[in-house]
Amino acid sequence: MKISEASRITGVSARSLRHYEDEGLIVPGRFSNGFRDYCQSTIDRVLVIRSLLESGLPVRLIREALPSLTDGTDAGTEAVCAEFLHEVQRYRDRLAARVAALSDQQAALDTYLREARRSGR
């Protein structure tokens, strides 16, 4: 499929799709006229990339982790260096702390709304 359809299906702009390609995250095929051709496996990969980027994972880490996340196997996971795993763990811990902080903020707002509704504010 062409880039416009891939963009529509994934919710990722054509510009972002080109950026993913420039970063080596995806490699779309090409039509005979040179236009990009996105197959279903590339679309699936874009959806994984989008999810990881939305969670805040940096492109550098996504590039390293993506093969084992999208090929459907555990190939290569034994060979992942300890430093990379430590970096991903640190990122995951920071994310968990953000989730906890947001949860606390949500609870505080819930309390405020309950109290405000009781007092008729």
Secondary structure as GFF3:
##gff-version 3
##sequence-region A 1 121
A	DSSP	alpha_helix	3	10	.	.	.	ID=ss1
A	DSSP	alpha_helix	14	22	.	.	.	ID=ss2
A	DSSP	beta_strand	29	30	.	.	.	ID=ss3
A	DSSP	beta_strand	36	37	.	.	.	ID=ss4
A	DSSP	alpha_helix	40	54	.	.	.	ID=ss5
A	DSSP	alpha_helix	59	70	.	.	.	ID=ss6
A	DSSP	three_ten_helix	77	79	.	.	.	ID=ss7
A	DSSP	alpha_helix	82	119	.	.	.	ID=ss8
###
